[in-house]
């Protein structure tokens, strides 16, 4: 009888050890997956920020180039005429976006004056 109890105890202990091994394996996999997700998200965020910085640098360069003709109304008119002739879709998009941005600026200033 005592041998039978010892065998049951040994089997139970072995099962417990297998469960513990599996639990630690699952914990390791979960830890690895979590770190992979966090690392992937950080890489994606870095790529987005880098692209945003590059885009802003390009935008600043365009603004600087356009600012050189800002004081000359003839150059501005020629620029607009050529833009409409060469790329009417871009001209319409710029017209729409600039209108929205100007309305938003006016709304913000109006709200700031109310405070």
C-alpha angles and dihedrals in degrees: 000000000000091000090054091052090048090052091050090048091048091048091048091048091049091050091049090050090050090050091050091049091050091047092052090047091052090047090052092049091048091049091049092048092048092050091047091052093046092046091048092049091049091049090050092048090049091050091049092049092047091050090047091052091048091048092049090050090052091047091049089051091051091048090050091051093047091046089062089067095037095101095049110075092190091057090047091051092048090048092051092045093051092045092052090047096047102034115011093169091057090047091053092046091051091047091053096044093046090049091052092047092049091050090049091050091050091049092050092049091048091051091047090054091053092058 
